[in-house]
Amino acid sequence: MHRLPKAAAAAALFATATLAFAHGQSFEFVERTAQLGPDLSPAGTSTTDVNLVDVDGDGDLDVYLAEGTDSLAGRPDRLLINDGTGQFADDSAARLPAPNTQNSTVADFGDVEGDGDPDAIVAGVLGEDLLLNDGAGVFTKANGQIPPPIVIPPANRFDISAEARFADVDGDGDLDILIANENPFNPSPTGGDQNRLWINDGTGRFADQTAARLPARTDQTGAIVPGDLDGDGDLDLIVLNRGQDFVLINDGAGHFVDETAARFPVTTDSSRGGGLSDVDDDGDLDLLVGNSRNEAVAYYKNDGCGHFRIATFGHIPGTGETIAGLILVDLDDDGDDDVYLPNAGAFLAGHGFLGGPDRYYRNNGNGKFKERTDKHFGTPASDPTTAAAFGDVDDDGDLDLVTGGSGPGGDERLFVNED
């Protein structure tokens, strides 16, 4: 499978919000935000992640919103339940555990227990939460089944996780957890924290096997992208960092070796999100990376054996803004993945983002992209978009879009596909 912004298994089992289909190239997205229900976003808050997933098993996609603030005090995550027609009601109080006091940064969904429903891992600035689904979309916190937060001296702070995602790294048929960590208090590319790998015992209980399975590094990691880079049937890892990105090759049993020097160019950007997909239709996974701090999107072409070269120039338009993520999705239903860029806009000194229009780049089939935002999305809003996800929320056979934003005006939005 080509790489999704969320875990492959979760996407396959529960139709999480990243990949589906559209009908032809004559699609148009129309805003229908009122269908999400009342906006409850106070000033100084951000939606840090959007997931579309059928939490209650009724055949439609619900919306999970990971929430954060611009202070240490957190804000509760939210769960919006779909009535089957794309109308949503906030049922967070009845379905989610008592809210944390930390900021959430990201969430991912997958069946960690093998009972057929989507559970969740939610990362935050004070550690992770494992939420187990009862099958009807009611979640219970089960942090006793995951390793405790790492306390880092001398300030006794916690790992700050930029991402948590499910992936079966050891090939035993259950979902393990990859944690991408960073340290915003030390801006140096080498001043971050160790990324982590938790191995599932098959019942949803996880052991920290980082030391035995991952190289020891203290990077500023914005995302980890799993995919079979070298075509040997197991999941390798692209580690996207501030500074040098890394390629970690899987030995087939979930132990990773750093082969960056032989497989990847020197990089200096601040990578925040990326995706693997065969965008040039040559049978291997290529890499597209969204960069922050007013840097351009990067495109790396795979030679078929897991060696990458930079191929940005002439293949994808440049944009000097802060991309909050990068979504690979076949919106025009022509068999190749296009690119959607949630755009937070220019990075402001201190804290926050200027805001800017999201962008849609259509793939011509051989890995060359052309901007088609205005044609399919009209004139997009210029609020800071910090998260986005695609999925068929109204059950009409095409992909719709939910976005989350940052600060005043950066509210959640729903765009319905009217192809």
C-alpha positions as CSV (number, residue, x, y, z in Angstrom):
1,M,0.0,0.0,0.0
2,H,1.3,3.5,-0.6
3,R,1.9,5.4,2.5
4,L,-0.9,7.3,4.2
5,P,-0.6,10.1,6.8
6,K,-2.1,7.6,9.3
7,A,-1.3,4.0,10.1
8,A,-2.0,1.6,7.2
9,A,-3.8,-1.0,9.3
10,A,-6.1,1.6,10.9
11,A,-6.9,3.0,7.5
12,A,-7.7,-0.4,6.1
13,L,-9.8,-1.5,9.0
14,F,-11.6,1.6,9.9
15,A,-11.4,4.0,6.9
16,T,-9.5,6.6,8.8
17,A,-9.2,9.9,7.1
18,T,-6.7,9.8,4.4
19,L,-7.3,7.8,1.3
20,A,-10.4,6.8,-0.6
21,F,-11.7,7.8,-4.0
22,A,-13.4,10.5,-6.0
23,H,-15.3,10.3,-9.3
24,G,-13.4,12.0,-12.1
25,Q,-11.7,15.3,-12.2
26,S,-14.8,17.6,-12.0
27,F,-15.0,17.7,-8.2
28,E,-15.6,20.8,-6.1
29,F,-15.4,21.3,-2.4
30,V,-18.1,23.5,-0.8
31,E,-17.9,24.6,2.8
32,R,-20.6,23.0,5.1
33,T,-19.0,23.8,8.5
34,A,-22.4,24.2,10.2
35,Q,-22.8,20.4,9.9
36,L,-20.0,20.0,12.5
37,G,-22.2,21.6,15.1
38,P,-21.5,24.7,17.3
39,D,-18.0,26.0,17.3
40,L,-16.5,25.7,20.8
41,S,-13.0,26.9,20.0
42,P,-11.9,29.6,22.4
43,A,-9.1,32.1,21.7
44,G,-5.6,30.8,22.2
45,T,-6.4,27.2,21.2
46,S,-5.4,25.0,18.3
47,T,-6.8,21.8,16.8
48,T,-3.5,19.8,16.5
49,D,-4.9,16.8,14.7
50,V,-8.0,15.6,12.9
51,N,-9.0,11.9,12.5
52,L,-11.9,10.5,10.6
53,V,-12.7,7.1,11.9
54,D,-15.9,5.0,12.5
55,V,-15.6,4.8,16.3
56,D,-19.1,3.4,17.0
57,G,-19.2,0.8,14.2
58,D,-22.3,2.2,12.5
59,G,-20.7,2.4,9.1
60,D,-20.0,6.2,8.9
61,L,-17.0,8.3,9.7
62,D,-16.9,10.2,13.0
63,V,-14.4,13.0,13.8
64,Y,-11.8,13.0,16.6
65,L,-10.2,16.3,17.3
66,A,-6.9,16.5,19.2
67,E,-6.8,19.9,20.9
68,G,-4.1,22.1,22.3
69,T,-3.6,25.6,23.7
70,D,-0.9,28.2,23.7
71,S,-0.2,27.7,27.4
72,L,0.7,24.7,29.6
73,A,-2.9,24.2,30.5
74,G,-4.6,21.8,28.1
75,R,-8.0,21.7,26.5
76,P,-10.1,18.5,26.2
77,D,-10.1,16.6,23.0
78,R,-13.4,16.3,21.2
79,L,-15.3,13.5,19.5
80,L,-18.0,14.4,17.0
81,I,-20.5,11.6,16.1
82,N,-21.9,11.4,12.6
83,D,-25.6,10.6,12.1
84,G,-24.9,9.0,8.8
85,T,-25.6,12.0,6.6
86,G,-22.6,14.2,7.5
87,Q,-24.3,16.0,10.4
88,F,-22.3,15.8,13.6
89,A,-23.0,16.1,17.3
90,D,-20.4,16.6,20.0
91,D,-20.6,13.5,22.2
92,S,-17.2,13.9,23.9
93,A,-18.6,14.0,27.5
94,A,-20.3,10.6,27.1
95,R,-17.6,8.8,25.1
96,L,-14.2,10.1,26.2
97,P,-12.4,9.8,29.5
98,A,-12.2,12.7,31.9
99,P,-10.2,15.4,30.1
100,N,-6.4,15.7,30.6
101,T,-4.7,18.9,31.8
102,Q,-2.1,18.5,29.1
103,N,-2.1,19.7,25.5
104,S,-2.7,16.9,22.9
105,T,-0.4,16.9,19.9
106,V,-1.7,14.1,17.7
107,A,-3.9,10.9,17.8
108,D,-3.9,7.7,15.8
109,F,-6.4,4.9,15.6
110,G,-6.0,1.1,15.2
111,D,-7.1,-2.2,16.7
112,V,-4.5,-2.9,19.4
113,E,-6.4,-5.7,21.1
114,G,-7.6,-7.6,18.0
115,D,-11.2,-7.2,19.0
116,G,-12.3,-5.5,15.7
117,D,-12.8,-1.9,16.8
118,P,-10.5,1.1,16.6
119,D,-8.6,2.1,19.8
120,A,-6.5,5.3,20.0
121,I,-3.1,6.5,21.0
122,V,-3.1,10.2,21.9
123,A,0.2,12.0,22.3
124,G,0.7,15.1,24.3
125,V,3.2,17.4,26.0
126,L,3.2,15.3,29.2
127,G,3.1,11.8,27.7
128,E,0.7,9.5,25.9
129,D,-2.7,8.1,26.6
130,L,-4.0,4.7,25.3
131,L,-7.8,4.8,24.8
132,L,-9.5,1.4,24.4
133,N,-12.8,1.3,22.6
134,D,-15.7,-0.8,24.0
135,G,-17.0,-1.5,20.5
136,A,-19.7,1.1,20.6
137,G,-17.4,4.2,20.5
138,V,-17.0,4.7,24.3
139,F,-13.3,5.0,25.3
140,T,-11.5,4.1,28.5
141,K,-8.1,5.2,29.4
142,A,-5.7,2.2,29.8
143,N,-2.3,3.8,30.5
144,G,-1.3,0.9,32.6
145,Q,-0.9,-1.0,29.3
146,I,1.8,1.4,27.9
147,P,5.1,2.5,29.3
148,P,5.1,5.5,31.7
149,P,6.2,8.9,30.6
150,I,9.9,9.5,30.5
151,V,11.1,12.2,32.9
152,I,14.1,14.1,31.7
153,P,16.5,15.8,34.1
154,P,17.6,18.4,35.2
155,A,14.3,20.2,34.7
156,N,12.3,17.0,35.1
157,R,10.3,17.6,32.0
158,F,8.6,15.0,29.9
159,D,9.2,13.9,26.4
160,I,7.2,16.1,24.1
161,S,5.7,14.0,21.4
162,A,5.1,15.5,17.9
163,E,3.6,12.2,16.7
164,A,2.4,8.8,17.7
165,R,1.4,6.2,15.1
166,F,0.5,2.6,14.8
167,A,2.6,0.3,12.6
168,D,3.3,-3.5,12.7
169,V,7.1,-3.0,12.7
170,D,8.0,-6.6,13.7
171,G,5.6,-8.4,11.3
172,D,3.8,-10.4,14.0
173,G,0.3,-9.2,13.0
174,D,-0.4,-6.6,15.7
175,L,0.1,-2.9,15.9
176,D,3.1,-1.5,17.6
177,I,3.5,2.2,18.4
178,L,6.1,4.7,17.1
179,I,6.6,7.9,19.1
180,A,8.3,10.9,17.5
181,N,9.8,13.3,20.1
182,E,11.1,16.8,20.1
183,N,12.3,19.5,22.6
184,P,11.0,23.0,21.7
185,F,12.9,24.4,24.7
186,N,16.2,23.6,22.9
187,P,16.1,24.7,19.2
188,S,19.3,22.9,18.2
189,P,18.7,20.1,15.7
190,T,20.6,17.8,18.1
191,G,18.9,19.1,21.3
192,G,15.8,17.0,21.0
193,D,14.8,13.7,22.6
194,Q,15.0,10.0,21.8
195,N,12.2,8.6,19.6
196,R,10.5,5.6,21.1
197,L,9.2,2.2,19.9
198,W,6.7,0.3,21.9
199,I,6.1,-3.4,21.0
200,N,2.6,-4.9,21.3
201,D,2.4,-8.4,22.9
202,G,-0.7,-9.1,20.8
203,T,-3.2,-8.2,23.6
204,G,-2.8,-4.4,23.6
205,R,0.0,-4.3,26.2
206,F,3.1,-2.5,25.1
207,A,6.8,-2.7,26.2
208,D,9.3,0.0,25.5
209,Q,11.9,-1.7,23.3
210,T,13.6,1.5,22.1
211,A,17.1,0.6,23.2
212,A,17.1,-2.8,21.5
213,R,15.4,-1.7,18.3
214,L,16.1,2.0,17.4
215,P,19.4,3.8,17.0
216,A,20.2,6.1,20.0
217,R,19.7,9.7,18.8
218,T,18.4,12.9,20.3
219,D,16.7,14.6,17.3
220,Q,14.0,17.1,16.9
221,T,11.6,14.8,15.1
222,G,8.4,16.1,13.6
223,A,7.1,12.9,12.1
224,I,8.0,9.2,11.5
225,V,6.8,7.7,8.2
226,P,6.7,3.9,7.9
227,G,6.9,2.2,4.5
228,D,8.7,-0.6,2.6
229,L,11.4,1.5,1.1
230,D,13.6,-1.3,-0.3
231,G,10.9,-3.7,-1.4
232,D,11.7,-6.5,1.0
233,G,8.3,-6.8,2.5
234,D,8.8,-5.1,5.9
235,L,8.3,-1.5,7.2
236,D,11.3,0.7,7.1
237,L,11.2,4.2,8.6
238,I,11.7,7.8,7.4
239,V,12.4,10.0,10.4
240,L,11.6,13.6,9.6
241,N,13.6,16.1,11.6
242,R,14.7,19.6,12.0
243,G,18.0,19.3,10.2
244,Q,19.0,16.0,8.8
245,D,16.2,13.5,8.0
246,F,17.1,9.8,8.5
247,V,16.4,6.4,6.8
248,L,16.1,3.5,9.2
249,I,16.1,0.0,7.5
250,N,14.2,-2.8,9.1
251,D,15.9,-6.2,9.5
252,G,12.5,-7.9,9.1
253,A,12.0,-8.5,12.8
254,G,11.6,-4.8,13.9
255,H,15.2,-3.9,14.5
256,F,16.3,-0.8,12.7
257,V,19.7,0.3,11.3
258,D,20.6,3.9,10.3
259,E,21.5,3.8,6.6
260,T,21.0,7.5,6.0
261,A,24.5,8.1,4.7
262,A,24.1,5.6,1.9
263,R,20.4,6.2,1.1
264,F,19.4,9.9,1.6
265,P,20.7,13.4,0.7
266,V,21.9,15.9,3.3
267,T,18.9,17.9,4.5
268,T,18.7,21.1,6.5
269,D,14.9,21.9,6.5
270,S,12.5,21.7,9.4
271,S,10.4,18.7,8.4
272,R,7.0,18.4,10.0
273,G,5.1,15.9,8.0
274,G,5.4,13.6,4.9
275,G,4.1,10.7,3.0
276,L,5.3,7.8,1.0
277,S,3.6,6.9,-2.3
278,D,4.5,5.7,-5.8
279,V,3.7,9.1,-7.3
280,D,5.7,8.5,-10.5
281,D,4.2,5.0,-11.1
282,D,7.5,3.1,-11.3
283,G,6.7,0.6,-8.6
284,D,8.4,2.0,-5.6
285,L,7.6,4.4,-2.8
286,D,8.7,8.0,-3.2
287,L,8.7,10.6,-0.4
288,L,7.2,14.0,-0.2
289,V,7.9,16.2,2.8
290,G,6.1,19.3,4.2
291,N,8.5,21.7,5.9
292,S,7.9,24.4,8.4
293,R,9.6,27.7,9.2
294,N,8.8,29.2,5.7
295,E,10.5,26.4,3.8
296,A,9.4,24.6,0.6
297,V,7.9,21.2,0.1
298,A,10.5,18.6,-0.9
299,Y,10.2,15.6,-3.2
300,Y,12.6,12.7,-3.0
301,K,12.6,10.0,-5.8
302,N,13.2,6.4,-4.9
303,D,15.5,4.4,-7.2
304,G,13.6,1.2,-6.4
305,C,16.0,-0.1,-3.8
306,G,15.4,2.5,-1.1
307,H,18.0,5.1,-2.2
308,F,16.5,8.6,-2.6
309,R,17.6,11.7,-4.5
310,I,16.1,15.2,-4.4
311,A,13.7,15.8,-7.3
312,T,11.8,18.9,-6.1
313,F,12.7,21.3,-8.9
314,G,10.4,20.8,-11.9
315,H,8.2,18.4,-10.1
316,I,6.3,20.3,-7.4
317,P,5.7,24.1,-6.9
318,G,7.6,25.8,-4.2
319,T,5.9,27.5,-1.3
320,G,7.7,29.3,1.5
321,E,5.2,28.9,4.2
322,T,4.7,26.6,7.2
323,I,3.1,23.4,6.2
324,A,1.4,21.7,9.1
325,G,1.3,18.4,7.4
326,L,1.2,16.7,4.0
327,I,-1.6,14.5,2.7
328,L,-1.2,12.1,-0.2
329,V,-4.7,11.4,-1.7
330,D,-6.1,10.6,-5.1
331,L,-8.8,13.3,-5.3
332,D,-9.3,13.1,-9.1
333,D,-9.6,9.3,-9.2
334,D,-7.0,8.8,-11.9
335,G,-5.0,6.2,-10.0
336,D,-2.2,8.3,-8.6
337,D,-1.8,10.3,-5.4
338,D,-2.2,14.1,-5.4
339,V,-0.9,16.4,-2.6
340,Y,-3.0,18.4,-0.2
341,L,-1.1,20.8,2.0
342,P,-2.7,22.1,5.3
343,N,-1.1,25.6,5.5
344,A,-0.5,27.4,8.8
345,G,1.2,30.2,6.9
346,A,4.4,32.0,7.7
347,F,6.0,31.2,11.1
348,L,5.8,34.2,13.4
349,A,8.5,35.2,15.8
350,G,7.8,33.9,19.2
351,H,4.6,31.9,18.8
352,G,1.9,31.4,16.2
353,F,1.3,31.5,12.5
354,L,0.3,34.2,10.0
355,G,-2.2,32.0,8.2
356,G,-2.4,31.2,4.5
357,P,-4.5,29.3,2.0
358,D,-4.3,25.5,1.9
359,R,-3.0,24.1,-1.4
360,Y,-3.9,21.3,-3.7
361,Y,-1.4,19.9,-6.2
362,R,-2.6,17.5,-8.9
363,N,-0.3,14.7,-10.0
364,N,-0.1,14.3,-13.8
365,G,0.7,10.6,-13.4
366,N,4.5,10.7,-13.5
367,G,5.3,12.6,-10.3
368,K,4.9,16.1,-11.7
369,F,2.5,18.3,-9.8
370,K,0.6,21.4,-10.7
371,E,-1.4,23.6,-8.4
372,R,-5.2,23.3,-8.9
373,T,-6.4,24.8,-5.6
374,D,-8.7,27.5,-7.1
375,K,-10.3,25.1,-9.6
376,H,-11.4,22.6,-7.0
377,F,-11.5,24.5,-3.7
378,G,-12.6,27.9,-4.8
379,T,-10.8,30.7,-2.9
380,P,-9.6,29.0,0.3
381,A,-9.6,30.7,3.6
382,S,-6.4,32.2,4.8
383,D,-6.7,31.1,8.4
384,P,-3.9,29.0,9.9
385,T,-4.7,25.3,9.2
386,T,-2.9,23.0,11.6
387,A,-4.5,19.7,10.7
388,A,-6.7,18.1,8.0
389,A,-8.2,14.8,7.0
390,F,-10.1,13.3,4.0
391,G,-13.0,10.8,4.2
392,D,-16.5,10.2,2.9
393,V,-18.5,11.7,5.8
394,D,-21.9,11.9,3.9
395,D,-21.8,8.5,2.4
396,D,-22.1,9.6,-1.2
397,G,-19.0,7.8,-2.5
398,D,-16.5,10.7,-2.6
399,L,-14.0,12.2,-0.3
400,D,-14.9,15.2,1.9
401,L,-12.5,17.3,4.0
402,V,-12.3,18.3,7.6
403,T,-9.7,20.9,8.7
404,G,-8.6,22.2,12.1
405,G,-7.0,25.6,12.8
406,S,-5.1,27.7,15.2
407,G,-6.2,30.6,17.3
408,P,-9.1,33.1,16.6
409,G,-10.6,32.3,13.1
410,G,-8.7,29.0,12.9
411,D,-11.8,26.9,13.6
412,E,-12.7,23.5,12.4
413,R,-14.2,23.5,9.0
414,L,-16.1,20.9,6.9
415,F,-15.8,20.9,3.1
416,V,-18.2,18.6,1.2
417,N,-17.2,17.2,-2.1
418,E,-19.9,17.9,-4.7
419,D,-18.4,16.2,-7.8
